[in-house]
């Protein structure tokens, strides 16, 4: 059932290990240079400026692990937004995003704040450049389990669909902290989504953090119920879940192209926000998601795809506060320092209506 086991307040995964201080210094320098704001330039001026940067004329890679939440880069490609600016962007999969950005296998992508914030504070040269959408995961229990709150999970084993130190692990910790529990109130284990129901029914785990898309059919048939959610609970539903992330080195070397790429992805998320039926069909046609059109439309309706950069900054503050309290981020960091290091927005979402 499991591949790893640790108390829920445990340390981060191996992908989030510390790098030496020289990496931190390089990260601090990666976005400190003032660059021209493309919102004050004409399209022709922007294109001329891009041609002077080293990434111009090369293939730029976006890491994409599938699903609707992180689909912004893929949607931008499907809609032709990169082509409009003369940018050659390929979508790649198969490499964990912090590794992909840190090693240069990819230059940008979209993923959970909960997954990437710790590696950034551990020296990874990654910056968040724009907001994606609100939440998509919840903590589920068997509908007939008798479990009514996270307090009922104290001393039990809780499953999650990603590794120790990953986004789901950190979400569980935030649920516990929000409910007045210790971060290690339960033992967390990784469970493949496909094995989650069996693991719950066998009693090996008492709850499991799952994608709402995966869990919906089991909620509909009465097998599962939501115990805690970043999608629907009042204290989490307005937080930004995912952000666009870029290699800090790439941003430093290609400041104009980086702004254009971020704009393309922000425009793609606004397209989803304002054209959900059409976006759902594109996601299915392009293989971004699996399932049927009604499920995809339902999931798009559950999230705020127009969440703002201001909201995202507040979310990073809230996450940083919880992570410092839980010891996930070391105490030599302050909330302001985390925000200053991670958050470098390069484009806003703009309505087309």
Secondary structure, 3 states (H helix, E strand, C coil): CEEEEEECCCCCCHHHCCCCHHHHHHHHHHCCCCCCCHHHCCHHHHHHHHCCCCCCCCEEEEECCCCCCCCHHHHHHHCCHHHHCCCEEEEECCCCHHHHHHHCCCCEEEEEHHHHHHHHHCCCCEEEEEEEEECCEEEEEECCCCCCCHHHHCCCEEEECCCCCCHHHHHHHHHHHHCCCCCCCCEEEEECHHHHHHHHHHCCCCEEEEEHHHHHHHHHCCCEEEEEECCCCCCCCCCEEEEEEEEHHHHHHCHHHHHHHHHHHHHHHHHHHHCHHHHHHHHHHCCCCCCCHHHHHHHHHCCCCCCCHHHHHHHHHHHHHHHHHHCCCCCCCCHHHHHHHHECCCCCCCCCC
